[in-house]
Amino acid sequence: MRLISIILVLFSFRILSSSTNVFLVHGAPTEKHYIVFMGQHSYPDSESVISSNHELLSSVVGSINEAKKVAVHHYTKSFRGFSAMLTPEQANKLSKSSSVVSIFESTVHRLHTTRSWDFLVNDYGSQQTKQLFETDSKQHDDVIIGHFDSGVWPESKSFSPQGLGPVPKRFKGECVTGERFTKDNCNEKIIGARYYYQGYVADNGPLDAKGPVIMSPRDDYGHGSHTASTAAGAEVNVYTQGFGNQTARGGAPKARLAVYKICWHNECDCGDILKAFDDAIHDGVDIITISVCPTEPLAYFNDCFSVGAIHAFMRGILVSLAGGNAGNKGYGTVANIAPWMLISAAGTIDRQFYTSVTLGNGQQLKGYGFNVPQAMLRGYHPVIYGSWATAPGVDFMQASHCKPNTLNYELIRGKIVICTTENSNEEPLVKSSEVAQGGGVGVIVVEIDAGGQWLYNFPISTSIIGYDDAQILDAYMGSSSNPVVSFSYYGEINVKPNPVVAHFSSRGPNMITPDIIKPDITAPGVNILAAFPASGISPDALVYGMDSGTSMACPHVSGAAAVIKAQNKDWSPAEIMSAIMTTASIQDNTGGLIRSGSGGPTPFDFGSGLLNPNQALDPGLVYDFDTDDIVNFLCTYGASKGQLQNLIGKQVECNPQFAMFNLNYPSIGIGRMNGPMSVYRTVTYKGKENDPKVYKAYIEYPPGVELSVAPDILDFSNNSTKATYRIDFRPFNAWGYVYGSITWTDGVHNVRSPIVINVAF
């Protein structure tokens, strides 16, 4: 998910195209947009599925013709289902059909790089294996990333096809044309492009009701280009103030992109999302990256992400998603929580942009801010409090916060305005924009905790200062009859401590199945620089922007997953997940434990740790699980045999002895422990020919819980590739959540699994 959309360019404006060719699906006032999910099918072609869907639908709406009218989407390629405008009574009647797995109302979800990859691969990552991740191996251009977002700006140099060979023959996708998007916009880099809007229109009305859109795969919002270039962007030189030229690139710069535009006006409809899943799985992508998240965790069969991802998983496709941006609401906020999806939290990187404030008496305040060259203010200018320029009829406290339409523009013209924050959810960008609109030339935003954790691309020079510096500023304002300030701009790298889990990053525990720890992994998600649309600007312009959110963390993980897949074609999605999770680091660049903006740190904050793409290419051991394991998991979750049979397309038998905490997941969670318990895991050896063959267990003990491992040595020297171990737990002086870990090490590889136990007698 995306925290905020910012545009950094060598220009400071953006114009969106208008759109005309839209239509509205309307039914009776009581009708809602429902998704009918039916699982696998054995029909010979899409036409047969659609015909069967119409027959089922006609049983509740009265006729085939009426069924065709109310249908919005048909899912025919990778799984069976449809979405339609139905009354709650009709939906309830359909739910009783033996061919239906679940019916749920379609919902709309919000979209919630230069230094970041350097931080992970070069400075923070292992120097010994640096070349593995940066290799120019030809096999990397055979990997296809399916990108679900707001589209892509194809002219960006991040999506240059230079150096890439022919499109992989196995790809079955299409280059769908539309407004300002032709067949020529697809190439050896962007090998496929589709767009979906029928679900959005059914739920929201005309696409252009909230503003102009581009009816094609072209990105009209910015989020899609940013996330696509972070995952798979080619190398591009970008100029940034304070750092000069930097090299922007994605994690898998030679991977191919298949673009699926599912989002309009920062909103993405579930019906459209499932249609994109249906197409992408059939098209033959290897990785699916989705920087979108529900507002809250949902039951697995009532969640379009979970439903689509489970079919991708069964076809060998890893789905990487954002964890959400609701961390400031507390714990239990992570919303993408299914074990067959890889979920990212957002962390900071070690680059910082400063906009310091020099007072008229020579004192200097350390302020944070990223300002494009066109907006940079030079020299001293008069400074006033926002409350000194309260507009007529407005409460002065509202003006002190510089809220929209609260300032007297005559009084702020040509001045720098001091704006205070009312709460932690306020965006400094809004304050800067309000002052800019009134003719102000600069803004000082006072925040209680101004750690520079997220920055914006401001319309005028803006500096964010903390409480201590605000006291110095306040004393100066009270002592000077003609207060003035100036700004200075600079950047810094190797800032410590980093990473820190962003305060907005959604936290565990998993509220649906607490035995599965979520999020899984932390990746850079704060102040990430990547491509943006160049709408209204020369197509050759270098347009790059700063953005923050778990939306930005997700494509870092997706890019790393694509490189792992490139070098290990036969690895399952679970094995790729394991490689990423068990090699993650829990240390920051000071050598201490990764910190959390919410006061942690725990696995609920950062999952298994910070993405370490170098080590993930050579994990030593992996944890694997397959469709049969997922069936047992869902049996224990409460799914019926009929649902599961429809889901996978064959009869199933549930294992009554299976426990959710025994799913062979790379992390180990027990959602409720009220006495001695045992957990089982199986590892698969992935070592190279000359690697050590013996692994020993190292335990970090959860406080108040006894723990033993049997066996505590795993020996693969007899050509065996799998080994099962048991962990026995006995709580003796613990209550609530306690944390530990188990690490298997051969002296070269460290395969770490976090342990989270909720002790509740």
Summary of the structure (lengths in Angstrom):
residues: 761
radius of gyration: 26.6
end to end distance: 37.0
largest distance: 84.1
contacts: 2928
relative contact order: 0.13
helix: 27%
strand: 28%
